[in-house]
């Protein structure tokens, strides 16, 4: 069947994805979003990403209040700790962020850091440099998830929740001429 999507033929979009002879890879609607970073058996932080942002979740020691937290976000670096103490995390981001659009909150005993990607649609395989990166299968799953998120945002009248990919998903940032960031951010 054919359905018109903003002047383009929906079948052509799906055909591009289905052109590989590999078995379909199904990306569940709610795949395991949060990735965990452990050091010496201790959970340091959890992270996840969307098309435009990286979310980090850090559980501070018991008794820590928001007023005690020292969090500095630059375009390339995160420093997080307790005021007047050495930082707990003092690392460069895996990719650049927009520091002016990034923020942190303290809710339900968890520090939640929202980082706006400098390049919307860019797939990060780690939150911080020097940390273990996602393996190839996890990176592909994430790329498929971000590609579906891009499709859903560009074509809100369609339901991509049951979409399947054959083979590798294209890069959501570069596919079909790239993202129209102004259109995505206006939604």
Secondary structure, DSSP 4 states (H G I P E B T S, - for coil): ---EETTEEHHHHHHHHTTS-SPEEE--TT----EEEEETTEEEEEEEE-SSEEEEEE-PPTT--GGGEEEEE-SSEEEEEETTS--SEEEEBSS-EEEEEEEEEEETTEEEEEEEESSTTPPPS-SBTTSPPPPHHHHHHHHHHHHHHHHHHH-TTS--TT-EEESPPPPTTTGGG---HHHHHT-
